[in-house]
Amino acid sequence: DRSPSRGLGDVYKRQDNGKLIYYRSKIWYEWKEMAELLSDYDIEYKDFDHFCFGPPPGFEYDCYEKEMWNAINNKLGANTIDSLWQIAEKKFVLKYPDSVYIKDGIDIRSKYLTE
């Protein structure tokens, strides 16, 4: 595969010495819990933001981040990240039970504090 995003990802992986990095915005309350869970798999959590300008011609938005996400999914399995987010969410709620946490219009504390 010689697509521009593939080549760019390979360059960055070499630059990061083969370390897997999970890129996601730190807007989620439970990002610290997720970073801790990922560290158990030797994966680093890094914050990234989207920019107002597009990528250079021939490249996709977030092509490096997508390459890393693919590499992580290959290592852990396709649904592992989603499962880890659920665990991180539960850890956050149990750690801060008095903090209101609304997702999709629902206070998710009721999901974990009644167990």
N, C-alpha and C positions, 0 to 999 in steps of 0.2 A: 504494500500500500504506500503510494508516494504522494498522498494528499498533503497539502500545506499544513493542516493541523497535526497530522501524524508526525511529520518531520519536526515541527516546532516542539511537540511534546517530547520527542526523543532527545532533543537538545537540552531542554529543561531538566529532564530526568538525569542526564549526565551531569548537569550543573549541580543538581541536588544530591549527587553521589548515590543515586538509586533510592533515596529515601522517599517513602510515600507520604504525600501531604494532602490532607483533606481540606479543600477550600470551601468555606461557607461564611456568610456574613454572621457577625456576632450579635445580630438583632434578636436572636432567640434567647429567652431567659436561661435555658438549660445548656447553653453552649459550653460552659465550664465542665459540667458533668459529662458532656459528650467528648470533650477533649481528653478527659481522664480515661474514659472507656476506650477511646482510640489509642491512647498511649499503651494500653495493655497489648495491642497488636503492633506496636512500634510504628504507629502512624501519627504524624503531627497534624494538629488542627491550626489552620491559618485563616485569618479574616481576609476577606476581599470584598470590594465594592464594584458595582458596575459603573462605567463611565458614560458620560454624555456623548462621546464621539465613538464612531464605529471602528472596527478593526481595519487593518490595511487590506487592500484589494486581494482577494484570493484566500483570505483567512476568515474563520468563523469567530463569533463572540465567544469568549471564555474557552478557547481551544485548549489551552494548557490545563485549565481546571478540569475540563472534560476528559482529557487524557489521564489525569490523575484519578478521577472518579472511576474510569474504566479499569485502571490498574488495581485500584482498591477492590472493586467488585470482582475482578478476576482472582484476587488473593482470598477474599473473605466469602464470596458468594453474593448473588444478586440481591438478596433480601436482608443481608446482615446489617447494612447501614440503617435501614428503616427500623429494624429491631433494636439497634443500639439507641436510636433517637427515642424510641418508646421507653427504654430503660432509663435514659437520661432524663426524660420528662418526669417519670415517676420519682426518680431520686430527687429532682428539684422540688417537686411538690411535697415530698416527705420531709425534705430539709427546711422548707419554708411554707408550712401549712397555713399560715395566716396571711400569705400574700395571694391576692386575687390573681388568677391566671386565666384569661379568656382566650380561647381558640375556637374559631368558627362559631362565635356567638355563645359558646358554652364555657362555664367555669369548670375547667378540667380537674379541679381539686376533688369534685364529687366522684370522679372516676377512680381515684386512688385512696382517698381518705375513708372510704366506706368499706374497704376490703378487710 
